[in-house]
């Protein structure tokens, strides 16, 4: 009986420590969006207005304002990864956005 309880406790500990190891319904759709379709424009980070930025997944009005503030204060974005310098945009959000945005090098540094 003790062995059964010990094994059960061990399994509970393992699941609690590593929940990703337990099979279950998981979707990676939010993690890796489809790249912009052919003919569909990506949002240009150095010129997009607030409304265009808000069309991006995970970008609300306040984050759109922060993007505009960042590019104003820093002379524009040099690379897409600079989005992670915006408060509210972490790695997960960035991974959803990277294929939906672009940087036009001729626009960035003015």
VEXFIMI-760968 format. One line per 2 residues: number of its first residue (from 1); for each residue x, y, z of N, C-alpha, C. Coordinates in nm, 2 decimals, padded with zeros to 4 digits. Layout:
NUM = X Y Z X Y Z X Y Z | ...
//
This chain:
1 = 00.08 -00.12 00.00 00.00 00.00 00.00 00.09 00.13 00.00 | 00.19 00.12 00.08 00.28 00.24 00.09 00.35 00.26 -00.05
3 = 00.39 00.16 -00.11 00.45 00.17 -00.24 00.36 00.24 -00.34 | 00.23 00.20 -00.34 00.13 00.26 -00.43 00.12 00.41 -00.41
5 = 00.11 00.44 -00.28 00.10 00.59 -00.24 00.22 00.66 -00.28 | 00.34 00.60 -00.26 00.47 00.67 -00.30 00.47 00.69 -00.45
7 = 00.43 00.59 -00.53 00.43 00.61 -00.67 00.33 00.71 -00.72 | 00.21 00.72 -00.65 00.11 00.82 -00.69 00.17 00.96 -00.66
9 = 00.23 00.97 -00.54 00.28 01.10 -00.50 00.39 01.15 -00.60 | 00.48 01.05 -00.64 00.58 01.08 -00.73 00.53 01.13 -00.86
11 = 00.42 01.06 -00.91 00.36 01.10 -01.04 00.30 01.24 -01.03 | 00.23 01.27 -00.92 00.17 01.40 -00.90 00.28 01.50 -00.90
13 = 00.39 01.48 -00.83 00.50 01.57 -00.83 00.56 01.59 -00.97 | 00.58 01.49 -01.05 00.63 01.50 -01.18 00.54 01.58 -01.27
15 = 00.41 01.56 -01.26 00.31 01.64 -01.34 00.31 01.78 -01.30 | 00.32 01.81 -01.17 00.32 01.95 -01.12 00.45 02.02 -01.17
17 = 00.56 01.95 -01.17 00.69 02.01 -01.20 00.70 02.03 -01.35 | 00.64 01.94 -01.43 00.65 01.95 -01.58 00.52 01.93 -01.65
19 = 00.43 02.03 -01.64 00.30 02.02 -01.70 00.30 02.00 -01.85 | 00.40 02.05 -01.92 00.41 02.04 -02.06 00.43 01.89 -02.10
21 = 00.47 01.81 -02.01 00.49 01.66 -02.04 00.37 01.58 -02.04 | 00.26 01.64 -01.99 00.13 01.58 -01.99 00.05 01.60 -02.12
23 = 00.02 01.50 -02.19 -00.06 01.52 -02.32 -00.19 01.58 -02.29 | -00.24 01.67 -02.38 -00.37 01.73 -02.36 -00.39 01.83 -02.48
25 = -00.50 01.89 -02.48 -00.53 01.98 -02.59 -00.44 02.10 -02.58 | -00.36 02.11 -02.68 -00.27 02.23 -02.69 -00.28 02.28 -02.84
27 = -00.27 02.41 -02.85 -00.27 02.47 -02.98 -00.15 02.56 -02.99 | -00.08 02.55 -03.10 00.03 02.64 -03.13 00.00 02.75 -03.22
29 = -00.13 02.77 -03.25 -00.17 02.87 -03.34 -00.13 03.01 -03.29 | -00.14 03.04 -03.16 -00.11 03.17 -03.11 00.04 03.19 -03.11
31 = 00.12 03.08 -03.11 00.26 03.09 -03.10 00.33 03.12 -03.24 | 00.27 03.07 -03.34 00.34 03.08 -03.47 00.23 03.12 -03.58
33 = 00.20 03.25 -03.59 00.11 03.29 -03.69 00.16 03.26 -03.83 | 00.06 03.25 -03.92 00.10 03.24 -04.06 00.16 03.37 -04.11
35 = 00.27 03.36 -04.19 00.33 03.48 -04.24 00.22 03.56 -04.33 | 00.24 03.68 -04.35 00.15 03.76 -04.43 00.13 03.69 -04.56
37 = 00.01 03.68 -04.60 -00.02 03.62 -04.73 00.04 03.70 -04.84 | 00.06 03.63 -04.95 00.12 03.70 -05.07 00.02 03.81 -05.11
39 = 00.07 03.92 -05.13 -00.01 04.04 -05.17 -00.07 04.11 -05.05 | -00.06 04.05 -04.93 -00.11 04.11 -04.81 00.01 04.19 -04.75
41 = -00.01 04.31 -04.72 00.10 04.40 -04.67 00.12 04.37 -04.52 | 00.25 04.37 -04.48 00.29 04.37 -04.34 00.28 04.51 -04.29
43 = 00.26 04.52 -04.16 00.25 04.65 -04.10 00.39 04.71 -04.09 | 00.42 04.83 -04.15 00.55 04.89 -04.14 00.56 04.97 -04.01
45 = 00.65 04.92 -03.92 00.65 04.97 -03.78 00.69 05.12 -03.78 | 00.77 05.17 -03.87 00.82 05.31 -03.87 00.72 05.41 -03.92
47 = 00.61 05.36 -03.99 00.52 05.46 -04.05 00.37 05.43 -04.01 | 00.34 05.31 -03.95 00.20 05.28 -03.93 00.14 05.37 -03.82
49 = 00.01 05.40 -03.85 -00.06 05.48 -03.75 -00.12 05.39 -03.64 | -00.18 05.45 -03.54 -00.23 05.38 -03.43 -00.33 05.27 -03.47
51 = -00.42 05.31 -03.56 -00.52 05.21 -03.60 -00.46 05.09 -03.67 | -00.36 05.11 -03.75 -00.29 05.00 -03.82 -00.22 04.91 -03.72
53 = -00.16 04.97 -03.62 -00.09 04.89 -03.52 -00.19 04.81 -03.44 | -00.30 04.86 -03.41 -00.40 04.79 -03.33 -00.46 04.67 -03.41
55 = -00.44 04.66 -03.53 -00.49 04.54 -03.61 -00.40 04.42 -03.58 | -00.28 04.44 -03.52 -00.19 04.33 -03.49 -00.24 04.25 -03.37
57 = -00.22 04.12 -03.36 -00.26 04.04 -03.25 -00.19 04.08 -03.12 | -00.26 04.11 -03.01 -00.20 04.14 -02.89 -00.16 04.29 -02.87
59 = -00.20 04.37 -02.97 -00.16 04.51 -02.96 -00.30 04.59 -02.95 | -00.31 04.65 -02.83 -00.42 04.73 -02.80 -00.39 04.88 -02.81
61 = -00.48 04.97 -02.78 -00.46 05.11 -02.79 -00.33 05.16 -02.72 | -00.32 05.12 -02.59 -00.20 05.17 -02.52 -00.07 05.12 -02.57
63 = -00.06 04.99 -02.61 00.06 04.94 -02.67 00.09 05.01 -02.80 | -00.01 05.03 -02.88 00.01 05.10 -03.01 00.07 05.24 -02.98
65 = 00.02 05.31 -02.88 00.07 05.44 -02.84 00.22 05.43 -02.80 | 00.25 05.32 -02.73 00.39 05.30 -02.68 00.48 05.28 -02.80
67 = 00.43 05.21 -02.90 00.51 05.18 -03.02 00.54 05.31 -03.09 | 00.44 05.40 -03.10 00.46 05.53 -03.17 00.56 05.61 -03.09
69 = 00.54 05.61 -02.95 00.63 05.69 -02.87 00.78 05.64 -02.88 | 00.79 05.51 -02.89 00.93 05.45 -02.90 00.99 05.50 -03.03
71 = 00.92 05.49 -03.14 00.99 05.53 -03.26 01.01 05.68 -03.27 | 00.93 05.76 -03.21 00.95 05.90 -03.20 01.07 05.94 -03.12
73 = 01.09 05.87 -03.01 01.20 05.90 -02.92 01.33 05.84 -02.97 | 01.33 05.73 -03.04 01.45 05.66 -03.08 01.48 05.68 -03.23
75 = 01.41 05.76 -03.30 01.43 05.77 -03.45 01.39 05.66 -03.53 | 01.30 05.58 -03.48 01.25 05.47 -03.56 01.31 05.33 -03.51
77 = 01.25 05.23 -03.56 01.30 05.09 -03.54 01.40 05.06 -03.64 | 01.51 04.99 -03.59 01.62 04.95 -03.68 01.60 04.80 -03.72
79 = 01.53 04.73 -03.63 01.50 04.58 -03.66 01.38 04.55 -03.59 | 01.31 04.44 -03.64 01.18 04.40 -03.59 01.20 04.36 -03.44
81 = 01.31 04.31 -03.40 01.33 04.26 -03.26 01.33 04.38 -03.16 | 01.34 04.50 -03.21 01.33 04.62 -03.13 01.19 04.63 -03.06
83 = 01.10 04.56 -03.12 00.96 04.56 -03.06 00.96 04.52 -02.91 | 01.06 04.43 -02.88 01.07 04.38 -02.74 01.11 04.48 -02.64
85 = 01.15 04.60 -02.69 01.19 04.71 -02.61 01.06 04.79 -02.56 | 00.95 04.75 -02.61 00.82 04.82 -02.58 00.76 04.75 -02.46
87 = 00.73 04.82 -02.35 00.66 04.76 -02.24 00.53 04.70 -02.28 | 00.51 04.57 -02.24 00.39 04.50 -02.28 00.41 04.40 -02.40
89 = 00.53 04.41 -02.46 00.56 04.32 -02.57 00.68 04.24 -02.53 | 00.65 04.11 -02.49 00.75 04.02 -02.45 00.78 03.92 -02.56
91 = 00.85 03.82 -02.53 00.89 03.72 -02.63 00.77 03.66 -02.70 | 00.67 03.62 -02.62 00.55 03.55 -02.68 00.48 03.64 -02.78
93 = 00.46 03.76 -02.74 00.39 03.86 -02.83 00.47 03.88 -02.95 | 00.60 03.90 -02.93 00.69 03.92 -03.04 00.68 03.81 -03.14
95 = 00.68 03.69 -03.09 00.68 03.57 -03.18 00.55 03.57 -03.27 | 00.44 03.62 -03.21 00.32 03.63 -03.29 00.32 03.74 -03.39
97 = 00.40 03.84 -03.37 00.41 03.96 -03.45 00.51 03.96 -03.56 | 00.62 03.89 -03.54 00.74 03.90 -03.62 00.71 03.88 -03.77
99 = 00.62 03.79 -03.81 00.59 03.77 -03.95 00.48 03.86 -04.00 | 00.43 03.95 -03.92 00.32 04.04 -03.96 00.37 04.18 -03.97
101 = 00.49 04.21 -03.93 00.54 04.35 -03.94 00.67 04.35 -04.02 | 00.71 04.47 -04.05 00.84 04.49 -04.13 00.90 04.62 -04.09
103 = 01.02 04.63 -04.13 01.10 04.76 -04.11 01.15 04.80 -04.25 | 01.12 04.92 -04.29 01.17 04.98 -04.42 01.29 05.06 -04.38
105 = 01.41 05.01 -04.41 01.53 05.07 -04.37 01.54 05.22 -04.41 | 01.48 05.25 -04.52 01.49 05.39 -04.57 01.41 05.48 -04.49
107 = 01.31 05.43 -04.41 01.23 05.51 -04.33 01.28 05.52 -04.19 | 01.33 05.42 -04.13 01.37 05.41 -03.99 01.45 05.52 -03.93
109 = 01.57 05.54 -03.98 01.66 05.64 -03.93 01.65 05.77 -04.01 | 01.59 05.87 -03.95 01.56 05.99 -04.02 01.65 06.10 -03.97
//
